[in-house]
Amino acid sequence: MLAAGIVSTAIMASAQDAPAPASTASPSAPPTLTADPLADSQAAAIQVPGTQRPSPAVQALLSFQPSDAKFDVDSLMDILRDKRHEGWVLAAYPDPKTAQPLIGAGFSLDLPAREHLQRDPLNQHPFLEPSSAELWQAAGLDPAKLQHILAEFNDRLAALNKKGFRRQIWTLDPQITDDDANALLRVGIVQAIFNARAYCRHFDSLTASQQMAMTQLVYQMGVNLEEFSTFLDLINHGAEGAGEAAITANKGYWRSVQMSLVQSQWARLYRARATAVIAMLDPAYSVNPAGAEHSIGAILHPARVRRGHASALRNASLTRHHSPARKRNARVRKN
C-alpha cells in the first residue's frame, strides 16, 4: 500500500514505556508538517474518504527523521517483539490487567485521543496522544479492518471472558500480517520517542541506550509513567546545571535513577523486562551490556508472594517430592 510505504519512509530509523526534532514546537503550538510539497503529498495520501486531514499529532509523527533519536529503531522493534517484552500476536488479544484489546507487539486498538498536558515549564516539547484509530491510519492500514477486528474481539471477550480468551491467544487465526504489525509497532515507537522527550528535558543529552530505555518505559506504560514521580524528578532535576558530558558520565547519579525504578512494583512484577530496561540507563551500558544487566539482576528481586500462599506451595512441593522416600522409610522402620 502507498500509505504503508509512506510510513516506512517517514518514520524509519536505521541509526520501546516512550524519547528533538528541530521543528517540534511548544505545547501551545503543536508541531506541523514541513513545507516540503513531497511531505504534504505524503500526508494527504494517508487520508481515507470522509476523513479530515491528519491531526497535528499525527503530522508530527510523520515528520520523524532517523536523526531524531540516537538509537536504531529497528533494534528496538526486535526487542519489543521478543516474548520477554511485548511478544508478537497477529490477532487482537486482551491485556492481562485491563482486558483492553492489543495486537502485534502490544499495540492498543481502542484508545481515544487524549489531552496530556506538559506541566514542566522548562520542557518545550508537547506530548502526542492521538487515538488508536489515527495511529492505525498513520500506519497505512484500512480503518474498516480495525472496526472488524474490534467487533470480533468484543464478541470473543463476551463469550470467553478475559482468562478464557488469553488461554486461546496462540490458537487465534491472524487478523493482520507481519508487515501490518511492524507498521503499527514502528508508529508506536515513534510516538513513544516524542513522549519520552516530553517527559525528559535532557533527552537529547542521553546516550543511545538511555534514550532507548526511556522510549521503552513510555511504550509500555504510556501516560501511567506520570506515576513514577521519583524517577521523573531525578531524570529532570537531578542533573540540573550539568552539561551533557557531566550528565552522561555521572555514574552515581545514574545509579540513583536506576534504583528509583528497581524499587518499584513494576520492576518486581516484570523482572526480566525491567532488568533489561533499567540496565540500559547505565552510562557505560554500551561497553558491557551483560555486566550492566547482571548488576541490576543481582539486586532486583521478584514480587513478594503472600506468606500463606508461599508456604502452601512450598509444603505441596515438599510433599510431592518426599512422599516416596517417606513411604520407603516407613517400610524400613516397620520391618
C-alpha positions in Angstrom: 0.0 0.0 0.0 1.1 3.5 -0.7 0.4 4.6 2.8 2.5 1.8 4.2 5.4 2.9 2.1 4.9 6.4 3.4 5.3 5.3 7.0 8.3 3.3 6.1 9.9 6.3 4.5 8.7 8.9 7.0 9.5 7.1 10.3 12.1 4.5 9.5 15.2 4.8 11.8 18.3 2.9 10.9 20.9 4.5 13.2 10.2 0.9 23.5 7.4 2.7 28.2 8.3 6.5 25.2 12.0 9.8 24.0 14.3 16.6 19.4 13.4 17.4 16.2 14.2 21.0 15.5 10.7 21.5 14.2 8.9 20.4 17.4 7.0 23.4 18.9 5.7 24.3 22.3 2.6 22.7 23.7 0.6 25.8 22.7 1.7 25.4 19.1 1.9 21.7 18.2 4.4 20.6 15.5 3.3 20.8 11.9 4.4 19.2 8.7 7.4 20.6 6.9 6.6 22.9 4.0 8.2 20.4 1.6 5.5 19.6 -1.1 6.5 16.0 -1.1 5.9 15.7 2.6 2.5 17.3 2.2 1.5 15.0 -0.6 2.6 12.0 1.5 0.5 13.2 4.4 -2.5 13.6 2.1 -2.1 10.1 0.8 -2.9 8.5 4.2 -6.3 10.1 4.3 -9.4 7.9 3.6 -12.7 9.2 2.1 -14.7 11.2 4.5 -11.9 11.9 7.0 -10.2 15.1 7.8 -6.5 16.0 7.3 -4.3 14.2 9.8 -4.3 15.8 13.2 -1.3 17.9 14.3 -0.1 14.9 16.5 -0.1 12.5 13.6 1.6 15.1 11.3 4.3 15.4 13.9 4.8 11.6 14.0 5.1 11.6 10.2 7.8 14.3 10.3 10.1 12.0 12.4 13.6 11.6 11.0 16.2 8.9 11.9 18.4 11.6 13.3 15.8 12.5 15.9 16.9 9.6 18.1 20.4 8.2 18.7 19.3 4.6 18.8 18.3 2.2 16.0 14.5 2.0 15.8 14.8 -1.4 14.1 16.8 -2.7 17.0 14.1 -1.6 19.5 11.5 -3.3 17.3 13.4 -6.5 17.6 13.5 -6.1 21.4 9.8 -5.4 21.7 8.8 -8.3 19.5 10.6 -10.7 22.0 8.4 -12.6 24.4 10.3 -11.1 27.4 8.9 -7.7 26.4 5.7 -7.4 24.3 5.6 -10.5 22.3 4.1 -10.9 18.8 0.5 -11.8 18.2 -1.2 -11.2 14.9 -4.8 -11.2 16.3 -6.4 -9.0 18.9 -6.0 -10.3 22.4 -6.9 -8.9 25.9 -4.4 -7.0 28.1 -3.8 -9.2 31.1 -4.8 -6.5 33.5 -7.3 -4.2 31.8 -8.7 -6.7 29.1 -8.3 -3.9 26.5 -7.6 -5.1 23.0 -4.0 -5.3 21.9 -2.4 -6.6 18.7 1.1 -7.2 17.3 3.7 -6.1 19.9 1.2 -4.7 22.4 -0.4 -2.0 20.1 -3.6 -0.7 21.8 -6.6 -0.8 19.5 -9.2 1.3 21.2 -7.6 4.3 22.9 -9.2 7.7 22.4 -7.3 10.8 21.6 -6.3 12.3 24.9 -5.0 15.6 26.2 -1.7 15.2 28.0 -0.6 18.5 29.4 3.0 19.4 29.6 3.5 20.5 33.2 7.2 21.2 33.0 7.8 24.8 32.1 11.4 24.0 31.2 10.4 21.4 28.6 9.1 22.8 25.4 8.1 19.5 23.8 4.4 18.5 23.8 3.0 15.1 24.5 1.4 13.4 21.4 -1.6 11.3 22.3 -3.6 10.6 19.1 -6.3 7.9 19.1 -5.6 4.3 18.2 -7.7 4.8 15.1 -5.4 7.7 14.0 -2.3 5.7 14.6 -3.8 2.8 12.7 -4.4 5.1 9.6 -0.9 6.6 10.0 0.5 3.1 9.7 -1.3 2.9 6.4 -4.0 0.4 7.5 -7.6 0.3 6.5 -10.0 1.8 9.1 -12.7 -0.7 8.2 -10.3 -3.6 9.1 -9.8 -2.0 12.6 -13.6 -1.9 13.2 -14.0 -5.5 12.1 -11.1 -6.6 14.4 -12.7 -4.7 17.4 -16.1 -6.3 16.7 -14.6 -9.8 16.7 -12.6 -9.1 19.8 -15.6 -7.9 21.7 -17.6 -11.0 20.7 -14.8 -13.3 21.9 -14.3 -11.4 25.1 -18.0 -11.7 25.9 -18.1 -15.4 25.2 -14.8 -16.4 26.8 -14.1 -13.8 29.5 -10.5 -12.5 29.9 -8.9 -15.7 31.2 -10.5 -18.0 28.7 -9.6 -15.6 25.9 -6.0 -15.3 26.9 -5.7 -19.1 27.1 -6.5 -19.2 23.3 -4.1 -16.5 22.2 -1.7 -18.8 20.5 -4.5 -20.6 18.6 -6.1 -17.4 17.1 -6.1 -17.0 13.3 -4.1 -14.0 12.2 -6.1 -10.8 11.6 -3.2 -8.7 10.3 0.0 -9.6 8.5 3.6 -9.3 9.9 4.0 -6.2 7.7 0.9 -4.6 9.2 2.1 -5.4 12.8 5.5 -4.0 12.0 4.0 -0.7 10.7 1.9 -0.4 13.9 5.0 -1.1 16.1 7.1 1.5 14.2 4.4 4.2 14.6 4.0 3.3 18.3 7.8 3.6 18.9 7.9 7.0 17.2 5.1 8.2 19.4 7.0 6.9 22.4 10.1 8.7 21.4 8.2 12.0 21.1 6.6 11.5 24.5 9.9 10.3 26.1 11.3 13.7 25.0 8.3 15.4 26.6 8.9 13.5 29.9 12.7 14.1 29.9 14.0 17.6 29.3 17.6 16.2 28.9 16.6 13.6 26.4 18.9 14.8 23.7 21.9 14.6 26.1 21.3 10.9 26.9 23.3 8.1 25.4 21.7 5.9 22.7 20.9 3.1 25.2 19.5 5.6 27.7 17.2 7.1 25.1 16.1 3.5 24.2 15.3 2.8 27.9 13.2 5.9 28.2 11.4 5.0 25.0 10.7 1.5 26.2 9.3 2.8 29.5 6.9 5.1 27.6 5.9 2.4 25.1 5.0 0.0 27.9 3.4 2.5 30.4 2.1 5.4 28.3 0.5 8.1 30.5 1.0 5.9 33.6 4.7 6.8 33.6 3.4 10.0 35.3 3.1 8.0 38.5 6.8 7.4 38.6 7.3 10.8 40.2 10.7 10.0 41.9 12.2 8.6 38.7 10.9 11.6 36.7 12.1 14.1 39.3 15.6 12.6 39.2 15.7 12.5 35.4 14.7 16.1 35.2 16.0 17.8 38.3 18.9 15.6 39.4 21.1 16.8 36.6 20.2 20.5 36.8 23.2 22.7 35.9 25.2 19.8 34.5 26.5 19.8 30.9 25.9 16.9 28.5 29.3 15.3 29.4 28.6 15.5 33.2 25.1 14.0 32.8 26.3 11.0 30.8 29.4 10.4 32.9 28.0 10.7 36.4 27.7 7.0 37.5 26.5 7.9 40.9 23.6 10.0 39.6 22.5 7.3 37.1 22.7 4.6 39.8 20.2 6.6 41.8 18.0 6.9 38.8 18.2 3.1 38.3 17.4 2.4 41.9 14.3 4.5 41.8 13.0 2.0 39.2 14.4 -1.1 40.9 12.4 -0.3 44.0 9.1 0.0 42.0 6.4 -2.7 41.9 6.6 -2.5 38.1 10.2 -3.8 38.2 9.3 -6.7 40.6 6.3 -7.8 38.5 8.1 -7.6 35.2 11.5 -8.6 36.5 13.1 -9.9 33.3 11.9 -7.0 31.2 12.7 -4.4 33.9 16.3 -5.8 34.3 17.0 -5.2 30.6 15.4 -1.7 30.5 16.9 -0.4 33.7 20.4 -1.7 32.7 20.3 0.5 29.6 20.3 3.6 31.9 23.9 2.8 32.9 26.1 5.3 31.1 28.6 2.5 30.4 26.0 0.1 29.0 27.4 0.0 25.5 30.8 -1.1 26.8 29.5 -4.1 28.8 25.7 -4.7 28.3 25.9 -8.1 30.0 27.6 -6.7 33.0 25.1 -3.9 33.3 22.2 -6.4 33.3 23.9 -8.6 35.8 24.4 -5.6 38.1 20.7 -4.9 38.1 19.6 -8.5 38.1 21.6 -9.1 41.3 19.5 -6.6 43.3 16.1 -6.8 41.6 14.0 -9.4 43.4 10.7 -10.8 42.2 7.4 -9.5 43.6 6.7 -11.0 47.0 4.2 -13.8 47.3 1.8 -13.9 50.3 3.4 -15.9 53.1 0.5 -18.3 53.5 0.3 -18.9 49.8 4.1 -19.4 49.5 4.1 -21.8 52.5 1.3 -23.8 50.9 3.2 -24.0 47.6 6.4 -25.0 49.4 4.7 -27.7 51.5 2.9 -29.1 48.5 6.2 -29.2 46.6 7.9 -30.9 49.5 5.1 -33.4 49.9 5.2 -34.4 46.3 9.0 -34.6 46.3 9.5 -36.5 49.5 6.4 -38.8 49.8 8.1 -41.8 48.1 11.1 -41.6 50.4 8.9 -41.3 53.4 7.0 -44.4 52.4 10.2 -46.3 51.9 11.5 -45.2 55.4 8.2 -46.2 56.9 8.5 -49.7 55.4 12.1 -49.9 56.8 11.1 -48.9 60.3 8.2 -51.4 60.1 10.4 -54.3 59.1 
